[in-house]
């Protein structure tokens, strides 16, 4: 696990050294976020542990003494604390390295695949764009729900990460963290750089084509944003401003034209006419970097589902529904081409199976080794 991380970090240092003017590598981006998440997780974990253990306190023991003894026996010991600390260090370095290299994608390989993915999406969905197939079901409240679910992804990510950092199931824990790391390295960095694309919400600004097939979608989202605050648009505008400069509004002329059609009552989707929203405020500066293919939101959500099915069918089903909502939200909110999510789901499932087989083979080899006196 740490061997792969060392290779990843070394590659990042090499890229940073090769392009000194870009100042690519930053290793303290998520310090405050990780500290906060650990604090929140610790509070929630201890509270849950206390509630569960209060039901089992022996009559001859005090509640405080019993709970402290159980905590020390199960969790506050060197092996468990060491495993947790290693997982946190692994996650910290991996996260900052990935974020640094993601922001460097347009420097390493300027966006070149958006038109191709747009065409592939159209062919794959019978001559229509994937968002057009979803739009008949879109109403502002549904859009808002998808926006909320999409934004909970970060909290679910940290929650699952912390859960596995404490996990006593060593085999499943190793399988998760190896797949987790390989996904960010191979899919989120290597594949994302080679297949550099910005996504539907930036299509007109990247492709420079007069005909933007996603302009009506973005106009609809900005119309909804006028009455239902969509955080996705805040982040999209902030990311574009970080990429193109603070003077850029992030709204193309084709989007303005489509918004004008909506405002004048020409809504092709059957929704009420309304004014387009003003430019959103810049948010999420730490989420610097634009990359569509492959979708790491979908990749991680599918990984959660795979982990869930390995633990319990009910958990697997819940995470599977979450993964489906992330895929739908990624398309409906303009973040991704549908093919971004399809490719991610297939790739991360393949990684999960390969890592599982490799760990199984390693365990079998270890058992077959003769014992030495």
PAKE-259001 format. One line per 4 residues: their letters; for each residue x, y, z of N, C-alpha, C, O. Coordinates in steps of 0.05 Angstrom, whole numbers. Example, Ala and Ser with C-alpha at 12.3 -4.5 7.8 and 13.67 -1.06 7.14 Angstrom:
2
as) 264:-114:156:246:-90:156:264:-66:156:285:-66:169  257:-45:142:273:-21:143:258:1:157:268:23:161
//
This chain:
373
xxxx) 17:-24:0:0:0:0:17:25:0:14:43:-17  36:27:19:53:50:21:74:50:-2:84:71:-9  80:27:-12:99:26:-35:87:40:-59:100:55:-73  61:35:-65:47:48:-87:46:78:-82:49:94:-100
xxxx) 40:86:-57:39:114:-50:65:128:-55:66:151:-64  87:114:-48:114:125:-51:120:130:-81:131:151:-88  112:111:-98:116:114:-127:99:138:-137:109:154:-153  75:140:-128:57:162:-136:68:189:-128:68:208:-143
xxxx) 77:191:-103:88:216:-93:114:223:-107:119:247:-113  131:203:-112:156:208:-127:150:219:-155:164:237:-164  130:208:-168:123:217:-195:113:246:-194:119:262:-211  98:253:-172:88:280:-169:111:300:-165:112:322:-176
xxxx) 131:292:-148:154:308:-144:170:312:-171:179:334:-176  172:291:-187:186:293:-212:172:312:-231:185:328:-244  146:310:-232:130:328:-250:133:357:-240:136:376:-256  132:361:-214:135:387:-202:162:399:-209:164:423:-215
xxxx) 183:382:-207:210:392:-213:213:398:-243:228:416:-250  199:383:-260:202:387:-289:188:412:-298:195:423:-319  168:422:-283:153:446:-291:154:465:-267:133:469:-254  177:476:-260:179:492:-236:161:517:-236:152:526:-215
xxxx) 156:528:-259:140:552:-261:111:547:-253:96:566:-247  102:522:-254:74:516:-248:69:512:-219:46:514:-210  89:505:-203:86:500:-174:63:481:-170:42:488:-158  66:456:-179:45:437:-180:38:424:-153:15:423:-145
xxxx) 59:415:-138:54:398:-115:49:415:-90:65:432:-83  27:409:-76:20:422:-51:10:401:-32:-9:386:-38  24:398:-9:18:376:9:4:384:35:5:369:55  -8:407:36:-22:415:60:-50:426:54:-61:442:70
xxxx) -61:417:32:-87:428:24:-110:419:43:-127:436:50  -109:394:51:-131:384:67:-125:380:96:-138:364:110  -105:394:107:-99:392:135:-123:397:153:-130:381:170  -136:420:149:-158:428:166:-182:409:162:-196:403:181
xxxx) -186:400:137:-209:383:132:-206:356:145:-224:346:158  -182:344:143:-177:319:156:-179:321:187:-191:303:200  -169:342:198:-171:346:227:-200:348:236:-208:336:255  -216:363:221:-244:366:227:-259:339:225:-275:332:242
xxxx) -253:325:203:-267:299:199:-260:279:220:-277:263:229  -235:279:229:-227:260:250:-241:267:276:-250:250:291  -243:293:282:-257:302:306:-286:294:305:-297:283:325  -299:299:282:-328:292:280:-332:262:282:-350:252:296
xxxx) -314:247:268:-316:218:269:-313:207:297:-327:190:306  -293:218:311:-288:209:339:-312:214:357:-319:197:373  -324:237:354:-348:244:370:-371:225:364:-383:214:382  -376:221:338:-398:204:330:-393:175:339:-411:161:348
xxxx) -368:166:335:-361:138:341:-363:133:371:-375:114:380  -352:151:388:-354:147:417:-382:148:426:-390:133:443  -398:167:415:-426:169:423:-441:143:417:-456:133:433  -437:133:393:-450:108:385:-440:84:402:-456:67:410
xxxx) -415:84:408:-403:62:424:-416:63:452:-422:42:463  -418:86:464:-429:89:491:-458:80:491:-466:65:509  -474:88:471:-502:80:470:-504:49:468:-521:37:482  -488:37:452:-489:8:449:-480:-7:475:-492:-26:483
xxxx) -459:3:487:-448:-11:511:-465:-7:536:-464:-23:554  -480:15:537:-496:20:561:-517:-3:565:-526:-7:587  -524:-17:544:-543:-38:546:-531:-64:558:-545:-82:565  -504:-64:560:-490:-88:569:-474:-85:595:-458:-102:601
xxxx) -478:-63:609:-463:-58:633:-471:-78:655:-495:-79:662  -452:-94:666:-459:-113:688:-469:-98:712:-463:-74:716  -485:-112:728:-497:-99:752:-476:-90:772:-480:-71:786  -454:-104:773:-433:-98:793:-412:-78:783:-392:-74:796
xxxx) -417:-66:759:-398:-47:748:-411:-20:743:-435:-18:738  -394:1:745:-404:28:738:-403:31:707:-387:18:694  -421:47:697:-423:51:668:-397:62:657:-387:53:636  -386:82:670:-361:95:661:-338:75:660:-323:73:641
xxxx) -335:60:682:-313:41:684:-316:19:663:-296:11:650  -340:9:658:-345:-12:639:-339:-2:610:-325:-15:595  -349:22:603:-345:33:576:-315:38:571:-305:32:549  -301:49:591:-272:54:588:-257:28:584:-238:27:567
xxxx) -264:8:599:-250:-18:596:-255:-30:569:-236:-41:556  -280:-28:559:-286:-39:532:-271:-23:510:-262:-35:491  -270:3:513:-256:19:493:-226:12:493:-215:8:471  -214:9:516:-186:1:517:-181:-27:505:-162:-31:490
xxxx) -199:-45:511:-195:-72:501:-199:-74:470:-184:-89:457  -219:-60:460:-226:-63:432:-211:-43:413:-204:-50:391  -207:-19:423:-197:2:405:-172:17:414:-154:22:398  -171:23:439:-148:39:449:-125:21:456:-119:17:479
xxxx) -114:10:435:-90:-7:439:-71:-2:415:-79:9:395  -47:-10:419:-26:-3:399:-33:-13:371:-30:3:352  -40:-38:367:-45:-47:339:-68:-32:325:-64:-24:302  -90:-27:339:-112:-13:326:-106:17:321:-112:27:300
xxxx) -93:29:341:-85:58:337:-65:61:315:-65:80:300  -46:42:314:-25:43:293:-37:40:265:-30:54:247  -56:21:263:-69:17:237:-85:41:229:-85:49:205  -99:54:248:-114:78:242:-96:100:233:-102:114:214
xxxx) -74:104:248:-55:126:241:-43:121:213:-40:141:198  -36:97:207:-25:91:180:-46:97:158:-39:109:137  -71:90:163:-92:96:143:-95:126:139:-99:135:117  -95:141:161:-98:170:159:-75:183:144:-79:200:127
xxxx) -50:174:150:-27:185:136:-29:178:106:-24:195:89  -36:154:101:-40:144:73:-60:162:58:-55:171:36  -83:167:71:-104:183:59:-95:212:56:-101:224:35  -81:223:75:-72:251:73:-54:255:50:-58:273:34
xxxx) -33:239:48:-14:242:26:-27:237:-1:-22:251:-20  -43:216:-2:-57:209:-27:-75:232:-37:-75:239:-60  -90:243:-18:-110:264:-25:-96:289:-36:-104:300:-57  -75:298:-22:-61:323:-31:-46:318:-57:-45:336:-74
xxxx) -35:295:-60:-20:289:-85:-40:288:-109:-34:299:-130  -62:275:-104:-82:273:-126:-93:301:-133:-94:308:-156  -99:317:-112:-110:344:-118:-90:361:-133:-97:376:-151  -64:359:-126:-44:374:-140:-42:366:-169:-40:383:-187
xxxx) -42:340:-174:-39:330:-202:-64:335:-218:-63:339:-242  -87:335:-205:-112:341:-219:-112:370:-229:-119:375:-252  -103:388:-212:-102:416:-220:-82:420:-243:-84:440:-258  -62:402:-246:-42:405:-267:-49:392:-293:-34:394:-312
xxxx) -73:379:-294:-80:365:-319:-80:383:-344:-68:375:-364  -92:407:-343:-91:423:-368:-64:433:-375:-59:440:-398  -45:433:-355:-17:440:-361:-3:417:-374:12:420:-394  -8:393:-364:5:369:-375:-7:360:-401:7:351:-419
xxxx) -33:362:-404:-47:354:-428:-73:370:-431:-93:363:-420  -72:392:-446:-95:410:-449:-120:394:-458:-118:374:-472  -143:402:-449:-168:388:-453:-172:383:-483:-172:401:-500  -175:357:-490:-176:349:-518:-198:329:-525:-202:323:-548
xxxx) -212:318:-505:-230:296:-510:-259:303:-508:-276:285:-512  -266:327:-501:-295:333:-496:-313:328:-520:-334:316:-518  -304:337:-544:-321:332:-568:-324:302:-573:-346:293:-581  -303:287:-569:-304:258:-573:-324:245:-554:-340:229:-562
xxxx) -322:252:-529:-340:240:-509:-369:249:-513:-387:233:-509  -373:273:-523:-399:282:-529:-411:265:-552:-434:257:-550  -395:260:-572:-405:243:-595:-410:215:-586:-430:203:-593  -391:203:-570:-395:176:-560:-420:174:-543:-435:154:-546
xxxx) -425:193:-527:-449:193:-510:-474:193:-528:-493:179:-522  -474:209:-549:-497:211:-567:-502:184:-581:-524:176:-584  -480:172:-591:-483:146:-604:-493:125:-585:-511:109:-591  -482:125:-561:-488:105:-540:-517:106:-531:-529:86:-523
xxxx) -529:131:-533:-556:134:-523:-576:139:-546:-596:154:-543  -571:126:-568:-591:126:-590:-594:152:-604:-616:159:-613  -573:168:-607:-574:193:-621:-582:217:-604:-586:239:-615  -585:213:-578:-592:235:-560:-571:236:-538:-557:217:-532
xxxx) -568:260:-526:-551:262:-503:-564:250:-478:-588:250:-476  -547:239:-460:-558:226:-437:-575:245:-420:-596:236:-409  -568:270:-418:-583:289:-401:-611:293:-413:-630:299:-398  -614:291:-440:-640:294:-452:-659:271:-445:-683:276:-443
xxxx) -648:248:-441:-664:225:-433:-675:228:-404:-696:218:-397  -659:242:-388:-667:246:-360:-686:270:-357:-701:272:-337  -684:289:-375:-698:315:-371:-728:313:-369:-740:329:-354  -742:295:-382:-771:293:-378:-779:288:-349:-801:294:-342
xxxx) -761:277:-333:-767:271:-305:-757:293:-286:-761:292:-262  -745:314:-298:-733:335:-282:-753:356:-274:-766:368:-292  -755:361:-249:-770:383:-237:-751:396:-217:-733:382:-207  -755:421:-209:-736:434:-191:-731:418:-166:-708:417:-157
xxxx) -751:406:-153:-747:391:-128:-730:366:-133:-713:359:-116  -734:353:-155:-717:329:-161:-689:338:-166:-670:325:-156  -685:359:-180:-658:370:-185:-645:377:-159:-621:371:-155  -659:389:-141:-648:397:-115:-640:372:-99:-619:372:-87
xxxx) -657:351:-99:-650:326:-85:-624:314:-96:-607:305:-81  -622:313:-123:-598:302:-135:-574:319:-128:-552:308:-123  -577:345:-126:-555:363:-119:-546:357:-90:-523:357:-84  -566:353:-72:-559:347:-44:-545:320:-42:-524:318:-28
xxxx) -555:300:-55:-542:274:-55:-514:275:-66:-495:263:-55  -510:290:-88:-484:292:-100:-464:305:-81:-441:298:-80  -474:325:-65:-456:339:-47:-451:323:-21:-432:329:-7  -468:303:-15:-462:286:8:-440:266:3:-429:254:21
xxxx) -432:264:-23:-411:245:-30:-386:248:-14:-374:229:-6  -377:273:-10:-353:278:5:-355:268:34:-336:256:44  -378:271:46:-382:262:74:-383:231:75:-372:219:93  -396:219:55:-396:190:53:-368:179:49:-360:159:61
xxxx) -353:193:32:-325:185:27:-309:184:52:-295:164:58  -310:206:68:-295:207:93:-305:186:113:-290:174:128  -332:183:114:-343:164:132:-334:135:127:-327:121:145  -335:127:101:-326:100:94:-296:97:99:-287:76:108
xxxx) -281:118:93:-252:117:97:-246:112:127:-230:95:134  -259:128:144:-254:125:173:-264:98:184:-251:85:201  -286:88:173:-296:62:181:-276:40:175:-270:23:191  -264:41:151:-245:21:143:-218:25:158:-203:6:162
xxxx) -212:50:165:-187:55:180:-188:41:207:-167:33:217  -212:38:219:-215:25:245:-222:-5:242:-221:-20:261  -228:-13:218:-238:-41:214:-219:-62:224:-195:-61:221  -231:-82:237:-215:-105:247:-213:-127:226:-197:-146:230
xxxx) -228:-125:204:-226:-145:183:-202:-137:165:-205:-122:147  -179:-149:171:-154:-140:158:-155:-145:128:-146:-128:113  -166:-168:120:-166:-174:91:-183:-154:76:-174:-143:55  -207:-149:85:-225:-130:71:-214:-102:73:-217:-86:54
xxxx) -202:-96:95:-190:-69:99:-168:-65:78:-167:-44:65  -150:-84:75:-128:-82:56:-139:-80:27:-129:-65:11  -159:-96:22:-171:-96:-5:-183:-69:-11:-180:-59:-33  -197:-57:8:-209:-31:4:-188:-10:-1:-190:5:-21
xxxx) -168:-8:16:-148:13:14:-131:10:-11:-123:30:-23  -124:-14:-19:-109:-18:-43:-125:-10:-68:-115:4:-86  -151:-18:-69:-168:-10:-91:-172:20:-91:-172:33:-112  -177:31:-67:-180:60:-63:-157:76:-75:-160:94:-90
xxxx) -133:68:-67:-109:82:-76:-104:79:-106:-98:98:-119  -107:54:-116:-103:50:-144:-123:65:-161:-116:74:-183  -147:67:-151:-168:82:-166:-160:111:-169:-162:123:-191  -151:124:-148:-143:152:-149:-118:156:-166:-115:175:-181
xxxx) -99:137:-164:-75:139:-180:-79:133:-209:-71:149:-226  -91:110:-215:-93:101:-243:-116:115:-258:-113:123:-281  -139:117:-245:-162:130:-258:-162:160:-255:-164:175:-274  -159:169:-230:-161:198:-224:-138:214:-234:-141:238:-239
xxxx) -115:202:-238:-91:217:-247:-83:208:-275:-83:224:-294  -75:183:-278:-64:173:-303:-85:175:-326:-80:187:-347  -108:162:-322:-128:162:-342:-140:190:-347:-145:198:-369  -144:205:-325:-155:232:-328:-137:250:-343:-146:268:-358
xxxx) -110:246:-341:-91:263:-356:-91:255:-385:-91:272:-403  -90:229:-390:-90:219:-417:-115:225:-433:-115:231:-457  -138:224:-418:-164:229:-430:-175:256:-421:-199:259:-414  -158:276:-421:-165:302:-409:-191:314:-421:-193:318:-446
xxxx) -210:319:-404:-235:331:-412:-247:347:-389:-241:341:-366  -263:367:-396:-273:385:-375:-301:379:-366:-308:383:-343  -317:368:-384:-344:361:-377:-365:378:-390:-359:400:-400  -390:369:-390:-412:384:-404:-416:413:-395:-421:430:-412
xxxx) -413:418:-369:-418:445:-359:-397:465:-371:-402:489:-370  -375:456:-381:-354:473:-392:-351:469:-422:-332:478:-435  -370:454:-435:-366:445:-462:-361:468:-481:-342:467:-497  -378:489:-481:-376:510:-500:-350:526:-497:-339:536:-516
xxxx) -340:528:-472:-316:543:-467:-291:527:-475:-270:539:-480  -293:501:-474:-270:484:-482:-270:478:-511:-249:480:-524  -293:470:-523:-294:462:-551:-294:486:-570:-285:484:-593  -304:510:-560:-305:534:-576:-324:531:-600:-322:545:-619
xxxx) -343:511:-598:-362:507:-620:-386:525:-615:-394:530:-592  -398:534:-637:-422:551:-634:-446:535:-624:-463:545:-609  -447:509:-632:-469:492:-624:-461:477:-598:-445:458:-599  -473:485:-576:-468:471:-550:-492:454:-543:-512:465:-536
xxxx) -490:428:-545:-513:410:-538:-521:411:-509:-542:400:-502  -504:423:-492:-510:424:-463:-520:451:-454:-525:454:-430  -522:470:-472:-531:497:-465:-559:497:-453:-564:510:-432  -578:482:-465:-605:481:-452:-605:469:-424:-620:478:-407
xxxx) -588:449:-420:-586:437:-393:-576:457:-373:-588:461:-351  -554:471:-380:-543:491:-362:-562:514:-357:-563:526:-335  -577:522:-378:-596:543:-375:-619:535:-356:-628:550:-339  -627:510:-358:-648:499:-339:-637:499:-311:-652:507:-292
xxxx) -612:491:-307:-601:490:-280:-599:518:-268:-604:522:-244  -592:538:-284:-590:565:-274:-618:577:-269:-621:593:-251  -638:568:-284:-665:576:-278:-674:564:-251:-686:578:-235  -668:539:-247:-675:526:-221:-660:540:-198:-671:544:-176
xxxx) -635:547:-204:-619:560:-183:-630:587:-174:-624:596:-152  -647:599:-190:-659:624:-183:-678:622:-159:-682:641:-144  -689:597:-155:-708:593:-133:-699:570:-115:-708:569:-91  -682:552:-124:-672:530:-108:-641:531:-111:-631:524:-132
xxxx) -628:538:-90:-599:541:-91:-585:515:-98:-586:496:-83  -572:514:-121:-557:491:-130:-527:495:-125:-515:511:-138  -516:481:-105:-488:484:-98:-470:476:-121:-448:486:-123  -480:458:-138:-463:449:-160:-455:472:-178:-432:473:-187
xxxx) -473:491:-182:-466:514:-199:-445:532:-186:-428:543:-199  -447:535:-159:-427:550:-145:-399:539:-149:-380:553:-156  -397:512:-146:-371:499:-149:-361:500:-178:-338:504:-183  -380:495:-196:-372:496:-225:-361:524:-232:-340:525:-246
xxxx) -374:545:-223:-364:572:-229:-337:577:-215:-320:590:-227  -335:568:-190:-310:572:-176:-287:558:-189:-265:569:-191  -292:533:-198:-271:518:-211:-262:531:-238:-239:532:-244  -282:541:-252:-276:554:-278:-260:580:-273:-241:585:-288
xxxx) -267:595:-253:-252:620:-247:-224:613:-239:-205:628:-245  -220:591:-223:-193:583:-215:-176:575:-240:-152:579:-240  -190:563:-259:-176:554:-284:-171:577:-303:-149:580:-314  -191:594:-308:-190:614:-329:-182:641:-319:-174:659:-335
xxxx) -185:646:-293:-179:672:-282:-203:685:-269:-226:678:-277  -200:703:-249:-222:714:-235:-241:731:-251:-263:737:-242  -232:740:-275:-249:756:-291:-270:741:-307:-288:753:-319  -268:714:-306:-286:698:-322:-311:692:-306:-310:684:-282
xxxx) -335:696:-318:-360:691:-304:-368:662:-304:-383:653:-287  -357:646:-324:-364:618:-326:-391:613:-340:-400:591:-341  -403:634:-352:-428:630:-366:-424:637:-396:-416:660:-402  -428:618:-413:-423:623:-442:-446:637:-455:-468:639:-444
xxxx) -442:647:-479:-463:661:-494:-485:642:-501:-509:650:-500  -479:617:-508:-500:598:-514:-518:592:-490:-542:588:-493  -506:592:-466:-522:588:-442:-540:613:-438:-563:610:-430  -529:636:-443:-545:661:-440:-569:660:-459:-592:668:-452
xxxx) -564:651:-484:-585:650:-504:-607:630:-496:-631:636:-498  -598:607:-486:-617:587:-477:-633:597:-453:-657:591:-450  -619:611:-435:-633:622:-411:-654:643:-419:-675:645:-407  -647:658:-440:-666:679:-450:-691:665:-461:-714:675:-457
xxxx) -687:642:-475:-710:628:-485:-728:618:-462:-753:620:-464  -716:608:-441:-731:599:-418:-746:623:-405:-769:620:-398  -732:645:-402:-744:668:-389:-767:679:-405:-786:691:-393  -767:676:-431:-788:687:-448:-811:667:-451:-831:673:-465
xxxx) -809:644:-437:-831:625:-438:-828:603:-458:-846:587:-461  -805:601:-471:-801:580:-491:-788:555:-479:-770:544:-492  -796:547:-455:-784:523:-442:-791:498:-457:-814:490:-457  -772:485:-470:-777:462:-486:-782:437:-468:-791:416:-479
xxxx) -778:439:-442:-781:416:-425:-808:417:-409:-813:399:-393  -824:438:-414:-850:438:-401:-850:450:-373:-869:446:-358  -828:463:-364:-827:475:-338:-835:504:-340:-835:516:-361  -844:516:-318:-852:544:-318:-829:562:-326:-806:556:-320
xxxx) -835:584:-339:-815:603:-347:-805:617:-322:-820:621:-303  -779:626:-323:-768:640:-300:-743:654:-308:-731:646:-329  -734:672:-293:-709:687:-299:-685:670:-293:-685:654:-274  -664:673:-308:-639:659:-303:-626:670:-278:-629:694:-272
xxxx) -611:653:-264:-598:662:-239:-574:679:-246:-561:676:-267  -566:697:-228:-542:712:-231:-518:694:-227:-521:671:-218  -495:705:-233:-471:689:-229:-468:681:-200:-473:697:-182  -460:656:-196:-457:645:-168:-431:656:-156:-412:662:-170
xxxx) -431:657:-130:-406:665:-116:-386:643:-117:-393:619:-119  -361:651:-116:-340:631:-117:-338:616:-91:-337:628:-69  -337:590:-93:-334:573:-69:-315:550:-75:-309:545:-98  -307:537:-54:-291:512:-57:-264:515:-69:-258:500:-88
xxxx) -248:534:-60:-222:538:-72:-204:514:-69:-187:509:-86  -208:499:-49:-190:475:-45:-197:453:-65:-181:435:-69  -220:455:-78:-227:435:-98:-218:443:-125:-232:440:-145  -194:454:-127:-183:464:-152:-177:441:-170:-167:420:-162
xxxx) -183:445:-196:-178:425:-216:-203:416:-229:-223:410:-216  -203:415:-256:-226:406:-272:-219:381:-287:-199:380:-301  -235:360:-284:-231:335:-298:-257:319:-299:-270:316:-279  -264:310:-323:-289:295:-326:-285:265:-328:-297:250:-313
xxxx) -269:257:-347:-265:228:-351:-239:219:-337:-218:230:-341  -241:198:-321:-265:184:-312:-277:198:-288:-264:214:-275  -302:192:-281:-315:204:-258:-306:191:-232:-312:167:-227  -291:205:-215:-283:194:-190:-306:193:-170:-305:177:-151
xxxx) -325:210:-173:-349:209:-157:-363:181:-160:-369:168:-141  -366:173:-185:-379:148:-191:-360:125:-183:-369:105:-172  -335:127:-188:-316:106:-182:-316:100:-152:-317:77:-144  -316:121:-135:-316:117:-106:-343:106:-97:-344:88:-79
xxxx) -365:116:-108:-391:106:-100:-394:77:-107:-406:61:-91  -384:68:-130:-385:40:-137:-367:23:-118:-374:1:-111  -344:35:-111:-326:21:-92:-340:17:-65:-338:-4:-53  -355:37:-56:-371:35:-31:-391:12:-34:-395:-4:-15
xxxx) -403:10:-57:-423:-11:-61:-410:-39:-61:-421:-57:-48  -387:-41:-73:-372:-67:-73:-365:-75:-45:-367:-98:-37  -355:-55:-29:-349:-60:-1:-373:-68:14:-373:-86:31  -395:-53:9:-420:-59:24:-430:-87:19:-438:-101:38
xxxx) -429:-96:-6:-438:-123:-12:-420:-144:1:-429:-166:7  -395:-138:5:-377:-156:18:-382:-158:48:-373:-177:61  -396:-138:59:-401:-137:88:-430:-147:94:-434:-164:111  -449:-136:80:-477:-142:86:-494:-134:62:-490:-113:50
xxxx) -514:-151:55:-530:-146:31:-546:-120:33:-549:-106:14  -555:-114:57:-571:-89:61:-553:-64:57:-561:-45:44  -528:-66:67:-509:-44:63:-502:-42:33:-500:-20:23  -498:-65:20:-492:-65:-8:-514:-52:-25:-508:-37:-43
xxxx) -539:-58:-18:-561:-47:-32:-563:-17:-28:-567:-2:-47  -559:-8:-3:-560:21:2:-538:36:-13:-543:57:-25  -514:25:-13:-492:38:-28:-496:37:-58:-488:55:-73  -509:15:-68:-514:13:-96:-534:35:-105:-530:47:-126
xxxx) -555:39:-89:-574:61:-95:-560:88:-94:-566:106:-110  -542:91:-75:-526:116:-74:-509:120:-99:-508:142:-110  -496:98:-108:-480:100:-132:-497:107:-157:-488:123:-174  -521:96:-159:-539:102:-181:-546:132:-180:-547:145:-201
xxxx) -552:142:-156:-559:170:-154:-536:188:-161:-540:210:-173  -512:180:-155:-488:196:-162:-484:196:-193:-478:217:-204  -488:173:-205:-486:172:-235:-507:190:-248:-501:205:-266  -532:188:-239:-553:205:-250:-547:235:-245:-550:251:-262
xxxx) -540:241:-220:-534:269:-213:-511:280:-229:-511:303:-236  -491:263:-234:-467:273:-249:-474:282:-277:-462:301:-288  -494:269:-289:-503:276:-316:-523:299:-314:-521:318:-329  -543:297:-297:-564:317:-295:-553:345:-286:-564:365:-295
xxxx) -533:345:-269:-522:370:-260:-500:381:-278:-487:402:-272  -494:367:-300:-476:378:-320:-446:372:-314:-429:383:-328  -441:356:-294:-413:351:-287:-399:332:-307:-376:337:-314  -414:312:-315:-400:290:-330:-417:281:-354:-441:284:-355
xxxx) -402:271:-374:-415:255:-395:-422:229:-383:-408:219:-365  -443:216:-392:-452:191:-380:-430:170:-382:-427:153:-364  -415:171:-403:-394:151:-408:-372:153:-387:-358:134:-381  -368:177:-375:-349:180:-353:-355:161:-330:-337:148:-319
xxxx) -381:160:-323:-389:143:-301:-388:113:-308:-380:96:-292  -397:107:-333:-396:79:-341:-368:68:-341:-363:46:-331  -349:83:-351:-321:75:-352:-310:71:-323:-296:52:-318  -317:90:-306:-308:89:-278:-318:64:-264:-303:51:-250
xxxx) -344:58:-267:-356:35:-254:-342:9:-263:-336:-8:-246  -338:7:-289:-325:-18:-299:-296:-19:-289:-287:-41:-281  -282:3:-290:-253:3:-282:-250:-4:-253:-232:-20:-245  -265:9:-235:-261:5:-207:-270:-23:-199:-259:-35:-181
xxxx) -290:-34:-212:-298:-62:-207:-276:-81:-215:-270:-100:-201  -263:-75:-238:-241:-92:-246:-218:-90:-226:-206:-111:-219  -212:-66:-216:-191:-63:-196:-198:-79:-170:-180:-92:-159  -223:-77:-162:-232:-92:-138:-228:-122:-141:-218:-135:-123
xxxx) -234:-132:-164:-232:-161:-169:-202:-169:-171:-194:-190:-160  -186:-153:-185:-158:-160:-187:-144:-158:-160:-128:-176:-154  -149:-137:-144:-137:-135:-118:-146:-158:-100:-130:-169:-85  -171:-165:-101:-181:-188:-85:-167:-214:-92:-160:-229:-75
xxxx) -164:-218:-118:-151:-243:-127:-121:-243:-119:-110:-263:-110  -108:-219:-121:-80:-218:-114:-76:-222:-84:-57:-236:-76  -93:-211:-67:-91:-215:-39:-97:-243:-31:-84:-255:-13  -116:-256:-45:-123:-284:-40:-99:-302:-47:-93:-320:-32
xxxx) -86:-296:-69:-63:-311:-77:-40:-308:-58:-26:-327:-52  -36:-283:-48:-15:-278:-29:-20:-293:-3:-1:-303:9  -45:-294:6:-51:-308:31:-46:-338:27:-36:-351:45  -54:-348:4:-50:-377:-2:-20:-383:-3:-12:-404:8
xxxx) -4:-366:-15:25:-370:-16:37:-370:12:54:-386:19  27:-352:29:38:-350:56:31:-375:72:48:-384:88  7:-386:68:0:-410:83:15:-434:73:20:-453:89  23:-434:48:37:-457:37:67:-457:43:81:-477:38
xxxx) 78:-435:54:106:-434:61:112:-452:85:97:-451:104  133:-467:84:139:-485:106:147:-469:131:160:-448:128  139:-478:154:145:-464:179:175:-468:185:186:-490:181  187:-447:196:216:-448:203:218:-447:233:205:-432:246
x) 236:-463:243:240:-464:272:258:-441:280:264:-438:304
//
